[in-house]
Amino acid sequence: ILEKRDIIEETKSSFEYLQARTSKQVSFDFRAPSKPLYVSLNPTLHSWTIENLVKNAIDAMKGKGELNVSVIDDNKYIQIRVSDTGKGIPKKDFNKVFEPGFTTKKRGWGLGLSLTKRIVEEYHSGKIKVLSSEIGKGTCIQMSFKIT
């Protein structure tokens, strides 16, 4: 069920929950406009997508580095960007990372990002993509949602 919620508040609470449970070797930074931004979303599923993206970022940095989550309002869309200073993704894999079964980890099924994509695109009518990534420097994943 979709509810009209402040996406900043929803994102921030997931961010803070994970920050409290992560090693101090990861520096967390959250940026967002000071006014609420309302979108139709399922709070539980949105929280899971943020958690999955943040945990992937922490894994990519091997638990040490900088993690930034920013909420950007461009008046038509709200973008949430999760960026890290991790190992990066080769350009040829930008779209592959969202395919079921794709993983670079020793453990896991490679379902996290494919589920994240389904939640963002099919459930919340948003978009998700690798905005940028550089090997050895980090990655930025961006989700976009229509303002309601």
C-alpha positions in Angstrom: 0.0 0.0 0.0 1.4 3.4 -1.0 1.1 6.3 1.4 1.9 9.9 1.0 5.1 10.3 3.1 8.0 12.7 3.5 10.7 10.9 1.6 13.4 12.8 3.5 12.2 11.7 6.9 11.7 8.1 5.6 15.2 8.0 4.1 16.9 9.7 7.0 15.4 7.2 9.6 16.8 4.2 7.6 20.1 6.0 7.2 20.4 6.8 11.0 19.4 3.2 11.9 22.2 1.8 9.8 24.7 4.5 10.9 24.1 3.5 14.5 24.9 -0.1 13.7 28.0 0.4 11.5 31.7 0.7 12.4 33.0 4.1 13.1 35.5 3.5 10.2 32.7 4.5 7.9 31.9 8.3 7.9 28.3 8.9 7.2 26.9 12.1 5.6 23.3 12.9 4.9 22.1 15.9 2.9 18.6 17.0 2.1 16.4 20.1 1.7 15.0 21.5 4.9 11.4 21.3 3.8 9.5 18.0 3.6 9.1 16.3 0.1 6.1 14.1 -0.3 5.9 11.1 -2.5 3.6 8.0 -2.6 5.6 5.2 -1.2 5.5 2.1 0.9 7.6 3.0 4.0 8.7 -0.6 4.7 9.8 -1.2 1.2 11.5 2.2 0.9 13.4 1.5 4.1 14.5 -1.8 2.7 15.8 -0.3 -0.5 17.8 2.3 1.4 19.2 -0.3 3.7 20.2 -2.5 0.8 22.0 0.3 -1.1 23.8 1.4 2.1 24.8 -2.1 3.0 26.1 -2.7 -0.5 28.1 0.6 -0.3 29.6 -0.5 3.1 30.5 -3.9 1.6 32.1 -2.2 -1.4 34.3 -0.2 0.9 35.1 -3.2 3.0 33.7 -1.4 6.0 36.0 1.6 5.8 35.4 4.9 3.9 32.8 7.6 3.2 29.2 7.1 2.6 26.9 9.9 1.4 23.2 9.9 1.0 21.7 13.0 -0.5 18.1 13.9 -1.4 17.8 16.3 -4.2 14.7 18.2 -5.3 14.7 19.4 -8.9 11.0 20.5 -8.7 9.8 17.6 -10.9 11.6 14.6 -9.4 13.2 13.8 -6.1 16.5 12.0 -6.4 18.2 10.0 -3.8 21.8 9.4 -4.3 23.8 6.8 -2.4 27.6 7.2 -3.0 30.6 5.5 -1.5 34.4 5.5 -1.7 34.4 1.7 -2.5 35.9 -0.4 -5.2 33.7 0.9 -8.0 31.8 -0.9 -10.8 33.2 -1.4 -14.4 31.1 0.6 -16.9 30.2 -2.6 -18.7 28.4 -3.8 -15.6 26.4 -0.6 -14.9 23.1 -2.3 -16.1 24.1 -5.9 -15.1 24.3 -5.0 -11.4 20.5 -4.9 -11.4 20.0 -8.4 -13.0 19.0 -11.2 -10.7 22.0 -13.4 -9.9 24.6 -10.8 -10.6 27.1 -10.5 -7.7 30.7 -9.7 -7.0 30.5 -11.1 -3.5 31.6 -14.5 -2.2 28.3 -14.9 -0.4 24.7 -14.1 -1.4 22.4 -14.7 -4.3 22.8 -11.5 -6.2 19.2 -10.6 -5.6 19.5 -7.4 -3.6 19.8 -4.9 -6.4 17.3 -6.7 -8.7 14.8 -6.5 -5.8 15.7 -2.9 -5.2 15.1 -2.1 -8.9 11.7 -3.9 -8.8 10.6 -2.0 -5.7 11.8 1.4 -7.1 10.4 0.9 -10.6 7.4 -1.4 -10.4 6.1 -0.5 -7.0 7.1 3.2 -6.6 7.1 4.0 -10.3 10.6 5.5 -9.9 13.9 4.9 -11.7 17.2 3.6 -10.5 20.6 3.6 -12.1 24.3 3.7 -11.6 24.9 7.4 -11.9 28.6 7.2 -11.8 31.4 4.8 -10.8 35.1 4.7 -11.0 37.3 1.7 -10.3 39.1 2.2 -7.0 37.3 5.5 -6.3 33.6 4.6 -5.6 30.1 4.5 -6.9 27.0 6.6 -6.9 23.6 5.0 -7.4 20.6 7.3 -8.0 16.9 6.7 -7.5 14.4 9.2 -8.9 10.8 9.6 -7.8 8.0 11.8 -9.2 6.8 14.4 -6.7 3.2 13.9 -5.8 
